[in-house]
């Protein structure tokens, strides 16, 4: 059919070039930030080392320079963790569930299988609940016969 209501073909895969370009761009950004982190850490370590040497020479306290020198690797680890969390997402994770089910048949089959398992478990629970409700009603009727208060 032609016009605004024509049917869209869903059998063609998504364009891979766009996703690989986005992934490449993210990796480039991540490694740029990591290079900046290493340069900053090296600068701080260098300043701390020079400060420690000067403190030795002039008999000053080296504690502050030692602490900053020891915290450089910690700063680097935290920066990598934060940046890694920000840039870790892959393109297929950004798609909606319906898009993943559309493009990945294995995912669709697994989803349908999980849905069947869930429905069967719900049905079993409903049957168990109905049986317990019937048993409770029997006990209520029995208590009503003997004028017992079960509340």
C-alpha positions as CSV (number, residue, x, y, z in Angstrom):
1,X,0.0,0.0,0.0
2,X,1.1,3.5,-0.7
3,X,0.7,6.6,1.4
4,X,1.1,7.2,5.1
5,X,-0.2,3.7,6.1
6,X,2.2,1.6,4.1
7,X,3.8,-1.3,5.9
8,X,7.4,-1.0,7.0
9,X,9.6,-4.0,6.4
10,X,11.1,-5.3,9.6
11,X,13.3,-7.9,8.1
12,X,16.2,-5.6,7.2
13,X,18.9,-5.4,9.9
14,X,19.9,-2.0,11.5
15,X,22.7,-0.1,9.8
16,X,25.9,-1.3,11.4
17,X,28.1,1.7,10.3
18,X,26.3,4.1,12.6
19,X,26.7,1.9,15.7
20,X,30.4,1.2,15.1
21,X,31.0,4.9,14.6
22,X,29.3,5.7,17.9
23,X,31.3,3.0,19.6
24,X,34.6,4.3,18.1
25,X,33.8,7.8,19.2
26,X,33.1,6.7,22.7
27,X,36.3,4.7,22.9
28,X,38.2,7.7,21.6
29,X,36.7,10.0,24.2
30,X,37.4,7.4,27.0
31,X,41.1,7.1,26.0
32,X,41.5,10.9,25.6
33,X,40.2,11.2,29.2
34,X,42.5,8.4,30.4
35,X,45.5,10.1,28.8
36,X,44.5,13.4,30.5
37,X,44.3,11.5,33.8
38,X,47.7,9.9,33.4
39,X,49.2,13.3,32.5
40,X,47.6,14.9,35.5
41,X,48.7,12.1,37.8
42,X,52.3,12.4,36.4
43,X,52.3,16.1,37.0
44,X,51.1,15.8,40.6
45,X,53.6,13.0,41.2
46,X,56.4,15.1,39.7
47,X,55.5,18.1,41.8
48,X,55.3,15.9,44.9
49,X,58.7,14.3,44.2
50,X,60.3,17.8,43.8
51,X,58.6,19.0,47.0
52,X,59.9,16.0,48.9
53,X,63.5,16.6,47.6
54,X,63.2,20.3,48.6
55,X,61.9,19.4,52.0
56,X,64.8,17.0,52.5
57,X,67.2,19.7,51.5
58,X,65.7,22.4,53.7
59,X,64.6,20.0,56.6
60,X,60.9,20.6,56.2
61,X,57.9,18.3,56.7
62,X,57.4,15.8,53.9
63,X,54.0,14.5,55.0
64,X,51.9,16.6,52.6
65,X,54.0,15.7,49.6
66,X,54.0,12.0,50.7
67,X,50.2,11.9,51.0
68,X,49.7,13.6,47.6
69,X,52.2,11.1,46.1
70,X,50.3,8.2,47.6
71,X,46.9,9.5,46.4
72,X,47.9,9.7,42.8
73,X,47.1,6.0,42.0
74,X,43.9,6.3,43.9
75,X,42.8,9.3,41.9
76,X,43.6,7.5,38.7
77,X,41.6,4.4,39.8
78,X,38.6,6.6,40.7
79,X,38.7,8.6,37.5
80,X,38.8,5.4,35.4
81,X,35.9,4.0,37.4
82,X,33.8,7.1,36.9
83,X,34.6,7.4,33.2
84,X,34.2,3.7,32.6
85,X,30.7,3.8,34.1
86,X,29.8,6.7,31.9
87,X,31.1,5.2,28.6
88,X,30.5,1.5,29.3
89,X,27.0,1.4,27.7
90,X,27.0,-0.3,24.4
91,X,24.6,0.4,21.5
92,X,22.5,-2.7,21.9
93,X,21.8,-1.8,25.6
94,X,20.5,1.6,24.5
95,X,17.8,0.1,22.4
96,X,14.3,-0.6,23.8
97,X,13.2,-4.1,24.6
98,X,10.9,-4.2,21.5
99,X,13.8,-3.3,19.3
100,X,16.0,-6.0,20.8
101,X,13.3,-8.5,20.4
102,X,12.8,-7.4,16.8
103,X,16.5,-7.6,15.7
104,X,17.7,-10.5,17.8
105,X,15.7,-13.8,17.4
106,X,17.5,-15.5,20.2
107,X,16.4,-12.8,22.5
108,X,12.9,-13.1,21.3
109,X,12.9,-16.9,21.8
110,X,14.4,-16.5,25.3
111,X,11.9,-13.8,26.1
112,X,9.0,-16.0,25.0
113,X,10.4,-18.9,26.9
114,X,10.7,-16.9,30.1
115,X,7.2,-15.6,29.6
116,X,5.9,-19.1,29.3
117,X,7.7,-20.1,32.5
118,X,6.4,-17.1,34.3
119,X,2.8,-17.8,33.2
120,X,3.0,-21.4,34.3
121,X,4.4,-20.4,37.7
122,X,1.6,-17.8,38.1
123,X,-1.0,-20.5,37.2
124,X,0.5,-22.9,39.8
125,X,0.4,-20.2,42.4
126,X,-3.2,-19.3,41.6
127,X,-4.2,-23.0,41.9
128,X,-2.4,-23.2,45.3
129,X,-4.1,-20.0,46.4
130,X,-7.5,-21.3,45.4
131,X,-6.9,-24.6,47.3
132,X,-5.9,-22.7,50.4
133,X,-8.9,-20.4,50.1
134,X,-11.2,-23.4,49.8
135,X,-9.6,-24.9,52.9
136,X,-10.0,-21.6,54.8
137,X,-13.6,-21.4,53.8
138,X,-14.1,-25.0,55.1
139,X,-12.6,-24.1,58.4
140,X,-14.7,-20.9,58.7
141,X,-17.8,-22.9,58.0
142,X,-16.8,-25.5,60.6
143,X,-16.1,-22.7,63.1
144,X,-19.5,-21.2,62.4
145,X,-21.2,-24.6,63.0
146,X,-19.6,-24.8,66.5
147,X,-20.0,-21.0,67.2
148,X,-16.2,-20.5,67.5
149,X,-14.6,-17.1,66.9
150,X,-11.5,-17.4,64.8
151,X,-10.6,-13.7,64.5
